[in-house]
Amino acid sequence: MNKWEIISYLTNALSFASLVFLILIYLYSNTLSIIQIILISVVCILFSTLIPLAYILFFIEKEWKIHHVRIDYDFSDRKYRIKPLIVAVLSYGFGTLLLFLLDTPSLIKGLMFCYFINTLIITIITLFWKISVHTAGITGPLTILIYKLGAFYLPLYLLVIPVGLARIKLKEHTFVQVVSGALLIIFTTWLQIIFIINPMF
């Protein structure tokens, strides 16, 4: 495995989701009870990472056993991305509802809501074009984190550069697909922060 493959695997949208959720939970930990921290952590990890990942593994195995189609974990063929993306949308939607019921701090449930909306947008685009899920999956949660921490942390966006380079070097995406994934989700996440999360959450 070369360095670009390592970067690509380490920064996939599902693993990065849990990391950012745990950081946010830590930042809000002084306002939460131990029980809340445990319950919120379980919901965030389960619905942002484990359920979508479990379906991906199931889907790849099923396609091989039933249709004898070997699908790589990058889903290089765009048409195979739709079902896993739909499952992810549903998982993020249920996760958002549960976080509301747990009276979760605004940016934590807001991030799950952003995953729901942003992944729905990515799914619709994927029906027609192979936009980068990797760069989208990095910039969405980073936007929430930067909003929480302040403008001083804007350089965190630079993390998208090695991710984008990895996807291009591995020939999984073009430069336009990588940049589009990053910029689109930065834009949509800020819109959600301003018009939905701040007023309603």
C-alpha positions in Angstrom: 0.0 0.0 0.0 1.5 3.3 -1.1 1.2 6.7 0.8 -1.7 7.9 -1.4 -3.7 4.7 -0.6 -2.9 5.2 3.1 -4.1 8.8 3.1 -7.2 7.8 1.1 -8.2 5.0 3.6 -7.4 7.1 6.7 -9.5 10.1 5.5 -12.6 8.3 4.2 -15.8 10.0 5.1 -17.0 7.4 7.6 -14.0 7.2 9.8 -13.6 11.0 9.8 -17.2 11.4 10.8 -16.7 9.6 14.1 -13.5 11.5 14.8 -15.1 14.9 14.5 -18.2 13.8 16.4 -16.0 12.7 19.3 -14.1 16.0 19.2 -17.3 17.9 19.4 -18.6 15.8 22.2 -15.4 16.5 24.1 -15.7 20.3 23.5 -19.3 20.1 25.0 -18.4 17.6 27.7 -18.6 20.2 30.5 -22.3 20.7 29.7 -23.1 17.0 29.6 -23.6 14.3 32.1 -21.6 11.0 31.8 -24.7 9.2 30.7 -25.4 11.8 28.0 -21.8 11.6 26.8 -22.0 7.8 26.5 -25.4 7.8 24.8 -24.6 10.6 22.4 -21.2 9.0 21.5 -22.9 5.7 20.8 -25.6 7.3 18.6 -23.0 9.4 16.7 -20.6 6.5 16.0 -23.4 4.0 15.2 -25.3 6.2 12.8 -22.5 8.2 11.2 -20.0 5.3 10.7 -21.0 1.8 11.8 -24.3 1.4 10.0 -23.2 2.9 6.7 -19.9 0.9 6.9 -21.8 -2.4 7.7 -24.0 -1.9 4.7 -21.0 -1.2 2.4 -19.4 -4.5 3.5 -22.8 -6.3 3.1 -23.3 -4.7 -0.4 -19.9 -5.6 -1.7 -20.2 -9.2 -0.4 -23.7 -9.6 -1.9 -22.7 -8.3 -5.3 -19.9 -10.8 -5.4 -21.9 -13.8 -4.2 -25.1 -13.2 -6.2 -23.9 -11.3 -9.3 -20.2 -12.2 -9.3 -19.3 -8.6 -9.5 -16.2 -7.6 -7.7 -16.6 -4.0 -6.3 -13.6 -2.2 -4.9 -14.0 -0.2 -1.6 -13.5 3.1 -3.5 -16.6 2.3 -5.6 -14.7 3.3 -8.7 -17.8 2.6 -10.8 -20.2 5.4 -10.0 -23.4 3.3 -10.4 -22.5 1.2 -7.4 -22.3 4.2 -5.1 -26.0 5.0 -5.1 -27.4 2.3 -2.7 -24.7 2.8 -0.1 -25.3 6.6 -0.3 -29.0 6.1 0.2 -28.5 3.9 3.2 -26.1 6.5 4.6 -28.8 9.3 4.1 -31.3 7.2 6.0 -28.8 6.4 8.8 -28.0 10.1 9.2 -31.7 11.0 9.2 -32.4 8.5 12.1 -29.3 9.6 13.9 -30.5 13.2 13.8 -33.9 12.3 15.2 -32.2 10.4 18.1 -29.9 13.2 18.9 -32.9 15.5 19.1 -34.5 13.1 21.6 -31.3 13.1 23.7 -31.3 16.9 23.9 -27.9 17.0 22.3 -25.9 20.3 21.9 -26.8 22.2 18.8 -23.6 21.6 16.7 -23.5 17.9 17.4 -27.0 17.2 16.2 -26.4 19.9 13.6 -23.4 18.0 12.2 -25.6 14.8 11.9 -28.2 16.9 10.1 -25.6 18.3 7.8 -24.5 14.8 7.0 -28.1 14.0 6.2 -28.6 17.0 3.8 -25.1 16.9 2.3 -25.2 13.2 1.6 -28.6 13.6 0.0 -27.1 16.3 -2.3 -24.1 14.1 -3.1 -26.4 11.2 -3.9 -28.5 13.2 -6.4 -25.3 14.5 -8.1 -23.8 10.9 -8.2 -26.8 9.8 -10.3 -25.2 11.9 -13.1 -21.6 12.6 -12.2 -18.8 11.2 -10.0 -18.2 14.0 -7.5 -15.6 13.3 -4.7 -17.2 11.9 -1.6 -13.7 12.0 0.1 -13.3 15.8 -0.2 -16.9 16.4 0.6 -16.6 14.1 3.7 -13.7 16.1 5.0 -14.9 19.7 4.4 -18.4 19.2 5.8 -17.4 18.2 9.4 -14.4 20.6 9.3 -16.8 23.5 8.6 -18.8 22.7 11.7 -15.6 22.3 13.7 -14.2 25.6 12.5 -17.5 27.3 13.3 -17.3 26.0 16.8 -13.6 26.8 17.4 -13.4 30.1 15.5 -11.7 31.7 12.5 -8.2 31.0 13.9 -8.8 27.3 12.9 -9.6 28.1 9.2 -6.2 26.5 8.2 -7.9 23.1 9.1 -9.3 23.3 5.6 -5.8 22.7 4.3 -6.3 19.0 5.3 -8.4 18.6 2.2 -5.3 19.1 0.0 -3.6 15.8 0.7 -7.0 14.1 0.5 -7.7 15.6 -2.9 -4.2 14.8 -4.1 -4.6 11.2 -3.0 -7.8 10.8 -4.9 -6.2 12.3 -8.1 -3.0 10.3 -7.8 -5.0 7.1 -7.4 -7.0 8.1 -10.5 -10.3 7.8 -8.6 -11.2 11.4 -9.4 -10.3 14.4 -11.6 -9.2 17.7 -10.3 -12.6 19.2 -11.0 -14.4 16.4 -9.1 -12.2 16.8 -6.1 -12.5 20.6 -5.9 -16.3 20.4 -6.6 -16.8 18.0 -3.7 -14.9 20.3 -1.3 -16.3 23.6 -2.3 -19.9 22.4 -2.7 -20.1 21.0 0.8 -18.3 23.9 2.4 -21.0 26.1 0.8 -24.0 24.0 1.7 -22.7 23.4 5.3 -22.3 27.1 5.9 -25.8 27.7 4.5 -27.2 25.1 7.0 -25.3 26.7 9.9 -26.7 30.2 9.1 -30.2 29.4 8.1 -31.1 26.1 10.0 -28.7 25.2 12.8 -28.4 28.6 14.4 -32.1 29.5 14.2 -33.6 26.1 15.0 -31.1 23.8 16.7 
